[in-house]
Amino acid sequence: MERLKEHFQSKIEPAAKEVKDFIAEYGDEKISEVKIRQLYGGMRGVPALITETSKLDPAEGIRFRGYSIPELQEKLPAYPGGNEPLPEGIFYLMLFNELPDDDTVRRVSNNWMRRANIPPHVFKVIDALPMHTHPMTQFVTGIMALRTESEFQKAYRKGINKKDYWQPTYDDAMNLIARLPRLAAYIYRRMYHNGDHIEPDSSLDWAGNFAHMLGFPGEEFRELLRLYMTIHSDHEGGNVSGHTIHLVGSALSDVYQSFAAGMNGLAGPLHGLANQEVIRWTLAMRDELGGGLPSKELIANYVKDTLNNGQVIPGFGHAVLRKTDPRYTAQREFAQKHMPHDELFQIISRIYEVVPPILKDLGKVKNPWPNVDAHSGQLLMHYGLTQYDFYTVLFGVSRSLGTLSSLIWDRALGMPIERPGSTTTALLKEQYAKK
């Protein structure tokens, strides 16, 4: 058994005992009271899941195993000569609940590089799709084509003790994470560069090699992708993609089936597709206002017109957060360091100054501040990745780190199939009308 896998095995028994003891002592305590409006409102904010890897606090933002994004930027290892945290580090932290050192991060990088080969049939499946097929559709198709390699599927068919379900799940998760950059880069080069594919570079880290295969060799872009993959890696368990992966996985669907299901959720306009909507709206605003750098007054009038037409300002507001998204702040600081005079960055900055006061004045918006999607597109555009239909695929690659860490733990702890109860409007009316 490889060292990383063996180390994870040593974590399972004490973690399982901690959960068992906690349930034994506090299992009958009530954690929340559900209101009827919450049933009809998508169960927003109702504590109903266990996700150990991260937690979203309305006032503090996302914390990964208790660490904020600024803390991770300080504590996680960086690539030699670089400053941004390596995604291998955030993955290790989420899976093992330990901060890694440089040697550990290199071990994860090497492990993924050994697992990164993709069978030829996967590329053939993608090539069979029309060229205009949305990148996320190609991405999900490729993930499902990779299911032929599922170790869990093979082990379950042969017969495996349920206490060992985590082992093939671990291998499937590690294999899929290792292969996703190659799969995504293949789709990008197929669609936007006439199928001129770039072979992986085994000397690079996971995100650096991804940048290389996309066709962006500059070290600044590699640093951006390291930051992007880290801050997008997880967002507790209640978001659509994270919840879907847990839900489908709870039926003992394998990693490939579960992650593909989550990616179909990520592709929705109210979830991961929002990042491309932000940049599309921003570019449309710039063009309609005559190009160049619009004044704050012009931007404010355009924002008000957008709202008066019954539309939203993409990239602002969040279901949970009540402050500027720390992931937005991390990207803004990257832009201030590397591209302070970029015109599109200056537009994004002016939108940041203009939109929150307008939304506050409406009196109906709980969170007028920007979220992670409000900035990521500008950074990618600066380095030449202008095909914003592809942005959600980048999001999907990064989201594998947290969701698949959680899925490994689901299997290690023997989490049951998820089956919440439901009711009907007629029954509720009958019950509460009597009161």
N, C-alpha and C positions, 0 to 999 in steps of 0.2 A: 504494500500500500504506500502511495506517495506521501511525502512528509506533510503537505498541506491537508490532505484528506485525513491522515492519521491524527493530526492536531485537532481537526474539527471533531473527530470521533471522541476525543477526550473531553470535549465541551458538552456533549449531549447528556450524559448521565447527571451531572450536577444541575444543568439547566432544567431537565425534566423533573428532578426532585424539588427544585425551587418552585416550579409551577404546581406540582402536586401538593406540596405542603401549604402553599398559599391558598389553593382552592379548598383544602381541608379546613383551614382556619377561617377563611373569609368568604367561602363560596356562596353563602346565603345572603350576603350583604347586597343591597340594591345600589346600582351605580347611576341610574338615571330614571327620569320619568318622561315617557313619550307622550307628546300632545297630538291631538288629531291633526292639527295643521302640519305637524312634522311628517305624519304618514302621507299626506298629500303633497308635501314639499320636498320629496326625494330623500327623506330621512336625514336631511342636512344637520350635522352637528350631533347626532345621536351616537353615543359610544356603543359600538356593536362589533368591533373587530379588535384582534390582538395583532399588532405589527411592531416587532421589537426594533426594527432597523432604523426607524426615524419617527419623529413626532413633530407636527406642525402646531406651533403656539401662535394664537392670534396677535399677541403683542411682541413676541420675540422672533417669529419666523421659524424656519425649518431647523431642526437639530438632528444630527445623525449620531445615534448612540450617545446623545447628550451634548454633542459638540456643535457649536454654531459654525456657520460658514467662515467668518473671520478667524475663528480658532483653528479650523481645518486648514485654512491657507497658511497658517503659522506652523502647525504641528505635523501635517502630512508631508512625506518625502516628495521632493521635486526631481525632475530630470536633471542630470548633471549640467550645470550652467544655466538652468532655468529657474523660474520662480513660482510657477503655478503647481498646485497639488496634482499628483498623478492619480488617475482613476483607479489604478490597481490598489492604491492606498485606501480609498474610500470603500472599495469592495471588501478589502480585508477587514476594515473596521466594522462594517455592517455585518459581515458573516461571523467574525470571531469575537467581536466586542473588545478588541485590543487595538491600540495604535501601533502600526507597523514601523519598523526601521527600514533603512535603505536596502539591506540585504533581503528582507522579507518581500519588499515590493519587487525587487529584481526576480525573486523566486516566482512570484505570481506572473510577472511578465513572461518569463521563460516557460512556465507551465502553459499559459495560453498560446504561446507561439508554437509549442509542440502539438497542440490540439487544433490548430487553425485550418488544416487542409479541408477543402470542400469537395465532395464527390462530383465528378463531371456531370452527372445527370441533373444536378440542381441548376447549373447554368443552362442546360438544355431546356429545362422547364421554363425558366425565365425568358429565354430567347424565343420560346413559342408564343409568348404574349405579344399583342400589338405594341408597337413602339410608343403609342400615345397613352398606354395604360398608366394610371397614376402611380408614382413611385411607391406609395404605401401599399397599393395592391400587389405590386411586384415583390415588395419586401415580405408581406405576409405569405404570398405564394412560395417564395424561396424558403421561408421558415418551415412551412408544411412539407416541402420537398425534402428538407433535411431530416424529417421525422423517420426516414428509413434507417437512420443511424441511432435511434433511441435505445439506450441501454436499459432504461426502465421497462420499455415495451417487451424487450427480449427476456429480461429477468422475470417479469410478471407472468409471461406466457409459460416459462419453464417451471414456475413455482418458487416463491421467495417468501421468507418469514417477514411479516409486516414490520417487525422491529428493524429490518434491514432495508426498508423502502428508501431510506435516505441515501443509501450508497449509490445506486444507479441514478437517482435524482441528482445527486451531487455531480456525477460524471456528465450527465446530460446538460446540466446548467453550465458547468465549466466549458464543455465543448461548444455550446451555443454561444456563450459570451465570446469565446475565442474566435468564432467564425463570423459573427455578425458584421464586424468592420469589412471583411472581405466581401461578404454578400452585398452590403450597402454600397461599397465602392464599385462593385461590378454593375449594379443598377445605374449608378450615377454616370459612369463612363459609357455605358451602353446608350443611355438616353441623350446625353449632352456632348459626348466626345466621339461619336461615330464608332463606338465599340473598341476604342483604342485603350485596352486595359493595361494596368500597371501591376507588375508582380510585387508581392510583399517584400519588405526589407526586414530580415530577421534580427538585425542589429538595433532596431528601434523598439520603443515601448508600444503599448497597445494603441493609445490615441495618436502617437507620433506616426506609427505605421499606417493608421487609418488616414491621416492627412496625406501621407505619401501616396497611398493607393488612389485617393481621390484626385491627386495631381497637383497638390499644393505643397511644394518642398520647403518653403520658407520656415524658419524656426519660429517666427512670430505666430504664424497660423497654427503650428503644432502646439504652441503654448495656449492659444485660444481654445483649441479642441480639448486639451487637457482640462482646462477650466470648465468648458462647456459640459464635458462628460461627467465631471465631478458634481457640479451644482444641479444638474438635471437628473441625477442618478436615482433619486427616491423622493417621495413626498407623502409619507405615511401611507396607510392602507386604504383610505376611503375614496381616493380619486378613482375615476372610471377604470383606467388601465390597471392600476395596482389591485383594485378590488376584483376586477374580472379575472386576473391571473390567479389570485387566491381562490376565488369561487370555482373556477373550472378545475384548478389543481386539487380542490377538495374532493372532487369526484374520482381522484386517482388518474385523471388525464395526465399524460406525460408532459414534460417541460415544453416540448415543441407545440403541442396542442394548446397548452395553457398560455404560453407567451403569444402565440398567434392570435388567440382570442383577445388578449389584452391590447395587442397592436391594432385590432379592428376598432376597439374603443378609443385608443389614442388618436385614430384618424378622424374622429368627429370634430366638427367646427367648435364645439363648446369645450374641447379638451386640447389635444396636442396640435390640431390643425390651426389653432389660434395664432401661432407664431408667424405663419405665412400670411394670415389675414392682417396682422399689424403692419408688416412691411408693404403689403399691397395698398392698404389704406393710406399709409404715409406717402408713398410715391404718387398715388392718385391726388392727394392733397397738394403736394409740391407742384405737380403739373397743372392742376386747375388754378393754382395761385400764380402761375406764370413762370415757374421754375426758379432755380437759385435758392437763396435762403430767405424764406418769408419772414416778415416781422411778427412779433408776438401778437400784435393786434389782428393781423390777417389770420393767423392761426386760430386765435380765440374766436373770431367770427365764423371761421370754417367749422370749428368744433361745435359751436352753438347751432349752426345750420344742420349739422349731422344729427344732433340730439333732437332738434325740432322736427326732423323728418322721421322720427321714431326709430333711429338707429343707435347703436352703441359705439363707444370709442374703444376699439380693440386694444387689448393690452393693459387696460385699467380696471381695477376692482378684482376681488378674489373672494371665493366662497368662505374662507376662514380668516385670512390675514386682515389685520386692521392697521397696517403700516406699510411703508414702501418695502416691497419684497427684497430681502437681503440678496437674493440671487440677481435681481436687477442692479443692486448697488455694486456687487462684485463685477458685473459686466461693465457698468459705468466707469468704475475705477480702472479697468483694463483699457477702456477707450481713452480715458484721460491721460493714461500713461503712453499709449502707443499711437493714438491718432487724434490728438486734441483739435486739429484744424480740419478734420474731415467734415465736409459740408453736411452730409447726412447725419453724422453724430451731433452736429450743432442744431439740426432740426429736431432730432430726438430730445435734445436737452431743452429746447424751447417748449416742446410739447409737455415735457416733464414740469416746467414752470407754469404752464398755462392751464392744463386740464384739471388738476386737483381742485383749485379754487372754484372753477365753474361747476364741477360735480358737487362740491360742498354746498354751493348756493342753491342747488336743486332741492336739498333737504331730504332726498330719498335714497341717497347712496351711502351705505355703511362704510365702504372702503373706497375712497377716491384715488388711491395711490396706484402706481404702476406695478405690474407683476413681471415675472421673468420674461414673458413673451414680448414685452414692450421694447426690449433692447437687443435680443439675440440676433434678429435679422440684420440690423445695421452692421454689427461686427462681421458677420459672414459676407455681407455685400462689400465691405471695405476690402476684403482680400480676394474678391473675384468670384465667390460662390453666390452668384446672383439668381440661380434657379430656385426660387423660393418654394416651389412645389415639393422640393426635396427636403426642406427643413425638418419636417415631421419625422422623416427617416432618421435623421441625426438624433432627434429626441428619443426615438424608439431604441436606438443602439444604446444610448446612455441609460435609459430606464431599465434595461436588463440587469444592471448591477444591483439595484436595490430589490426589485421584485423577485429575481431569481434567488437572491440570498434569503429572502423571506420564504420562498417556496421550499428551499432546502430545509429550513427550520420547521416549516409546517410538517414535512415528512419525518424529520428527526423526532419531533414531539408527538407524533401521531394525532395531529389535529383532525377532528371529524369532518364529515361532509357538511357543508353549510346549507342549512335548510330553515330559514326564518319563516314564521307563520304569517298568514295574511288574512284579511277580512274583507267585507264588502261595505259599500256605502249604505245599503239597505239595513244591514245588521247594526251598523254604528248608529244610524238614525233611530232604529228601534230601541237600542240600548240606552242612548242618551236622551231621547225624547221622554222616556219614562222618568228620568231624573228631574 
